[in-house]
Amino acid sequence: MIGAEPEVAFVGKVKGTPVRRTTKDGKPWVTLNVRTGPASGTIYFGCAAFEQLATLAEGASDGTSVYVEGRLRVGAYTGTDGGTRPSLNVTVTRLDVLGPTIGSGRRPAHEAVADHGEAIVDGRRDRPVGRPAPTRSDW
């Protein structure tokens, strides 16, 4: 479809504290920033999660690893130096909280998976079962 927002999927770490907001209709939504990539080429995504995904996103803290799927919109903002910079914004359609930063000693605030607005408790979901790993004699 021409003009449709492209779909993206990535793994990254939450940067800062997610911010809870409310629509005019009283429905919750949360904004959070997610960074991905190496330190020398870090990419930041401004993410917006709605309804049940908002509840899940709100529980993620700074440094929590997340898997995000959503619709990408490219925008622009003015930097502190007055220059125009691109912004990458994602409307979240799936959010998996993978866990805290290794060595932080923290557990994820929510151990759940949300897919297209449906929260799944304790990360339980029907997943396709792959083949078992080959035995050493099969190598």
Secondary structure, DSSP 8 states (H G I E B T S, - for coil): -TT---EEEEEEEEEEEEEEEE-TTS-EEEEEEEEES-GGG-EEEEEEEETHHHHHHHT--TT-EEEEEEEEEEEEEE-TTS-EEEEEEEEEEEEEEEES-TTS----S--EEEETTEEEETT------------GGG-
